[in-house]
Amino acid sequence: MATIRANLPYKLEEINNVFIPLKDGTRLTARLWLPQTSEPVPAILEYLPYRKNDDMAVRDSLNHRYIAGHGYAAVRVDMRGSGDSDGMLMDEYLEQEICDGLEVLEWLEGQPWCSGNVGMFGISWGGFNSLQIAARRPKQLKAIMPIGFSDDRYATDVHYQGGSVLASDMLSWASIMFAFQALPPDPNNRTDWREEWLKRLKETPPYIEAWLSHQRRDTYWKHGSVCENYADIEIPVYAVSGWGDAYKDGVLRLLENLICPKKALIGPWGHGFPHRAKPGPQIGFLQEMLRWWDYWLKGIDNGIMNESVLRVWMQESTQPQTYYEKQSGRWVGEETYPSKNVKTHQLFLNENSALTTRATNTGSKSVLGAQHHGLEAGVWCAYGWPGDYPPDQRGEDGLCLCFDGEAISEAVKILGYPEVSLELSSDQPLAQVVARLCDVSPTGESLLVSRGNLNLTHYKSHEFPERLEPHQRYKVNFPLGAIAHRLQPEHHWRLALSPTYWFHLWPSPKPVTLTIYTTENSFLSLPVRVVECEIPLPEFQEPENAQPLETTELRPGSRDMKIIHDPATQTYLWMDTQDSGRVKLHYNTLEQEAVMTNRYSIGSEPLSAKAECEHSLEYQREAWKIRIHTYSTMTCDEENFYVTNLLEAFEGEEKVYDTLREFKVARDHV
């Protein structure tokens, strides 16, 4: 893990709470870390809805103290309606959020400690809005560093995947925000905290109601998707993610489409900052960040723009595990992307269940979707925690239509997006197809390398879906997730196909049989990387961060993940309980804890699918105690989705608010 760097070049002034006034009278709150220097310095902004005083306080201290200790004003702002800020946060990435961010940049420019040059960074939500604000071209913003983000809010975010409803994470993420947006401002910072709290409880909606109301890629999703016009971004972009992160595909798309100065880094990590994220190896990411800011905000020519435009971790064949302390592989670099070193190699689906270099042009194979296929998929977005990664896929492969390549004699490396093209038919008008690319060892272990899917009613367009004509043949193609992987000698590729993938994807309303026609139209395209000589890469520095805030663990955390099968009812349950433990922050004496449980169950029929998400949050100091409990469910019939959201809020032992919202929306081609 990262080394704590206690002695930084600059001494700091830390200001725990500052109000930033906006033009409409709203105040946003910020936490500041300012280097003690007589000269104004550039500012680095992280702009989030995640509470700076408690939830993110320790993490922020690791990063922002380090940045400020190297001569930057580090600024962490709670968005409108979150933490101690005024107003309501009604949804993700609204126009109001972007406009507020632009005003924050103006405020920073006007501070005596700011030189007027500002950079933005952030992981996930902060990566999204860094790009969205950059696309508005504010004069103060000179460079950004988005991490674990998407450029396309519909196609590669937490709501829809390939046009299918993302069952595993849409409700879960909405329920997380429903619970956290029900928390009050901190009484230490606002005397009117209770009034603001009751307004949040009464007025903040469950976001899933909006998300399920837009099942197509309409204007709702196009807003905030910078892929609509990459040319809007003119300032330098350093895009970062990890192969275990669900938000990795946007990195390569940015490299391919941005015309501004750009760099990209994809490591072995899950969804986290690369100096601390698992699997390792971790890198000196904060030092790399400073090199970026020094070059673009301070004008220091440190050579960062003379290095490879893309640097990735080329992972190796390995034993499938649900947790990796370190991922085997090595760093490789590309001077351009798309790379001249990557060529497309096609393997055709053969009627003998083989992947071959030539098409057979005859035959077909069919598969009836098993409703419990996908239970051993691992989580949709890995954080690198134990249990996140998929185990040996042989059990999953046995539920699919599989095509195997020949064992190779020389290693094959891929870098980019594998793609699947299929000639197929469905016996139902509503269907989807899921493809998994696996690395199979000589002893049979099946390692998941990449996966992708397509709602077949979206085969022409995510905006204008069309019902299928049963048994009619269609030609479709879709990408799998981006990856860099080295297939070792004596291993072989496996392509596994299925019309189901519970619990990641919501099932079609009726059982589906897919037929794959083994013609010249059914093939796997691999982005094979062949280089005569690797370009030299400078070594990353060792990972380090600043001194964290002092805490005391009052109760340890835990995680319990399991799959339960009831043979009597043929019901399968995937359940994940995450308990953060109880922690006390010394700087503000606050104690906090959170327990989250996600349950996904299904029987032998697709309409039995049910998602349940429960959260319990508690915050306490001295005589003040707040508890939030939420319970969200999602079910369906052939025509509709049904969602319930229960919210209960307690002050001490007294319940001060509760509500049960029920929501029904028609299924739209899913």
PEGIMO-V821706 format. One record per backbone hydrogen bond with DSSP energy under -0.5 kcal/mol. CO is the residue of the C=O (numbers start at 1). NH is the residue of the N-H. Records with the same first field share a line. If there is no record, write none. Layout:
CO = NH, NH
This chain:
3 = 5, 545
4 = 6
5 = 547
6 = 8
11 = 36
12 = 14
13 = 15, 34
14 = 16
15 = 32
18 = 30
19 = 21
20 = 28
22 = 25
26 = 22
27 = 86
28 = 20
29 = 78
30 = 18
31 = 76
32 = 15
33 = 74
34 = 13
35 = 37
41 = 115
42 = 73
43 = 45, 119
44 = 75
45 = 121
46 = 48, 77
48 = 79
49 = 51
51 = 56
54 = 57, 58
56 = 60
57 = 61
58 = 62
59 = 63
60 = 64, 65
61 = 65
62 = 546
63 = 67
64 = 68
65 = 69
67 = 70, 72
68 = 71
69 = 10
72 = 74
73 = 44
74 = 33
75 = 46, 77
76 = 31
77 = 48, 79
78 = 29
79 = 82
82 = 85
86 = 81
88 = 90
91 = 94
94 = 98
95 = 99
96 = 100
97 = 101
98 = 102
99 = 103
100 = 104
101 = 105
102 = 106
103 = 107
104 = 108
105 = 109
106 = 110
108 = 111
111 = 114
113 = 41
117 = 43
118 = 142, 143
119 = 45
120 = 145
122 = 147
123 = 126
124 = 127, 128
125 = 129
126 = 130
127 = 131
128 = 132
129 = 133
130 = 134
131 = 135
133 = 136, 138
134 = 137
138 = 141
140 = 118, 142
142 = 236
143 = 120
144 = 238
145 = 122
146 = 240
147 = 124
151 = 227
152 = 156
154 = 157, 160
155 = 162
159 = 166
160 = 157
161 = 164
162 = 455
164 = 161
165 = 167, 506
166 = 169, 170
169 = 173
170 = 174
171 = 175
172 = 176
173 = 177
174 = 178
175 = 179
176 = 180
177 = 181
179 = 182
180 = 183
186 = 189, 190
190 = 193
192 = 196
193 = 197
194 = 198
195 = 199
196 = 200
197 = 201
198 = 202
199 = 203
200 = 204
203 = 205
205 = 207
206 = 209
207 = 210, 211
208 = 212
209 = 213
211 = 214
216 = 218
218 = 221, 222
219 = 223
222 = 225
224 = 226
225 = 228
226 = 229
229 = 232
230 = 233
232 = 234
236 = 144
237 = 239, 263
239 = 265
240 = 148
241 = 267
242 = 245
244 = 382
246 = 248
248 = 251, 252
249 = 253
250 = 254
251 = 255
252 = 256
253 = 257
254 = 258
261 = 237
263 = 239
264 = 311
265 = 241
266 = 313
267 = 243
269 = 244, 245
270 = 272
273 = 276, 277
274 = 283
278 = 270
280 = 327
283 = 285
284 = 288
285 = 289
286 = 290
287 = 291
288 = 292
289 = 293
290 = 294
291 = 295
292 = 296
293 = 297, 298
294 = 298, 300
299 = 301
300 = 302
303 = 306
304 = 307
309 = 264
310 = 334
311 = 266
312 = 314, 332
313 = 315
314 = 330
315 = 486
322 = 387, 389
325 = 280
328 = 316
330 = 314
332 = 312
334 = 309, 310
339 = 342
341 = 343, 530
343 = 528
345 = 526
347 = 524
348 = 350, 356
350 = 353
353 = 404
354 = 350, 356
356 = 348
363 = 518
365 = 516
367 = 369, 514
369 = 371
370 = 373
372 = 375
373 = 502
374 = 377
380 = 382
382 = 271
383 = 278
385 = 388
388 = 379
392 = 395
393 = 397
394 = 398
396 = 399
397 = 400
400 = 402
401 = 497
403 = 495
404 = 355
408 = 490
412 = 487
413 = 529
414 = 485
416 = 418, 483
418 = 480
419 = 525
420 = 478
421 = 523
422 = 424, 476
423 = 517
424 = 474
425 = 515
426 = 471
429 = 431, 468
431 = 456, 457
433 = 454
434 = 498
435 = 452
436 = 438, 496
437 = 449, 450
438 = 440, 494
439 = 441, 447
440 = 492
441 = 444
445 = 441, 447
446 = 393, 448
447 = 439
450 = 437
451 = 481
452 = 435
454 = 433, 456
455 = 458
456 = 459
457 = 466
462 = 217
468 = 470
469 = 472
474 = 424, 476
476 = 422
478 = 420
481 = 418
483 = 416
484 = 315
485 = 414, 487
486 = 317, 488
487 = 412
488 = 491
491 = 408
492 = 440
493 = 405
494 = 438, 496
495 = 403
496 = 436
497 = 401
498 = 434
501 = 504, 505
504 = 167, 168
512 = 369, 514
513 = 427
514 = 367
515 = 425, 517
516 = 365, 518
517 = 519
518 = 362
519 = 522
521 = 523
522 = 349
523 = 421
524 = 347, 526
525 = 419
526 = 345, 528
527 = 415
528 = 343, 530
541 = 284
543 = 3
545 = 5
550 = 586
552 = 554, 584
555 = 582
558 = 579
560 = 577
562 = 575
564 = 573
565 = 567
566 = 569, 570, 571
571 = 566
572 = 602
573 = 564, 575
574 = 600
575 = 562
576 = 578, 598
577 = 560, 579
578 = 580, 596
579 = 558
581 = 594
582 = 554, 555
583 = 592
584 = 552, 586
585 = 589, 590
590 = 585
591 = 620
592 = 583
593 = 618
594 = 580
595 = 616
596 = 578
597 = 614
598 = 576
599 = 612
600 = 574
601 = 610
602 = 572
605 = 603, 608
606 = 609
610 = 601
611 = 634
612 = 599
613 = 632
614 = 597
615 = 630
616 = 595
617 = 628
618 = 593
619 = 626
620 = 591
621 = 624
624 = 621
625 = 652
626 = 619
627 = 650
628 = 617
629 = 648
630 = 615
631 = 646
632 = 613
633 = 644
634 = 611
635 = 642
639 = 667
640 = 637
641 = 665
642 = 635
643 = 663
644 = 633
645 = 661
646 = 631
647 = 659
648 = 629
649 = 656, 657
650 = 627, 652
651 = 654
654 = 651, 656
657 = 649
659 = 647
661 = 645
663 = 643
665 = 641
667 = 669
